[in-house]
Amino acid sequence: MNELHRQIYLSALGVDTYMPRMHLPYAPVSIMCELPLASTEPESIAKADLHIESIVSSVQPQLQAKAIVADVSPVGSLIGNIFDAPKAVKVIAQPITAADILAQLDTKPLTIEPFSLSIWRPIDWVMIIDSRNTKLALPTEILLNNVLRSLFSNQALKPQEEVLRWPMIENSFTKRTAADARVELQTWLSVQHEIRPIRYLLLMGPNAATYLLPETAMYSDSVYKAVPLVDVAVTALILPSLNELLQKPATKKYFYAALSAYLALQK
């Protein structure tokens, strides 16, 4: 069917995204939708407006009209209100225009690029999540091993790196918005906490902090601070990534100071 018709019907049914899974036998081949407003000539625009208006008028009875309910104030005493007949509710219908439909078709959620995180569980009750940047090729694991030895010298460490890639499912139809990444990663963290409880959680770098912290917490405002996570019941320490520490060695003093204070408070 016509793409504009299809989008109007899907919008009326409350369906945000639709993608057919298979091509039915003897069904016509789908073609690319060419929006009538692509041309900038006055005559073409006028014809497109008439075409879209005809589409709206043919489908408009199936859409729910927006209504404004007029306020009805009480009249008379309490007894009078009980026996008084109810007043009619005035409904003012607002017509749906072609501009409203095109605005809905053009509205698309902002997607983010895929990324990956490095995960370490050197001790059962410690988790370190770092934002990866393999293009820099810096010795991040050596720096992490030095940090762990200085903080947990009397513990048997298991500094084995695991890579967590997002999106977790390689599917071209998967939504890739910041909200989707936040839901998936926070759900993953909750499951990890249930399996092996976490006492110390270090979120290092923008990707680790942005999607594992609440939506209201900004990475730039939370660096070197401890932020509680409501869903996981764990207080996380926000730190620069290992790549940032190697690129800016002067920040290591703030890194160790914040980490020492965090470990002391969480005991």
Order of alpha helices (4+ residues) and beta strands (2+ residues): alpha-alpha-beta-alpha-beta-alpha-beta-beta-alpha-beta-alpha-beta-alpha-alpha-beta-beta-alpha-alpha
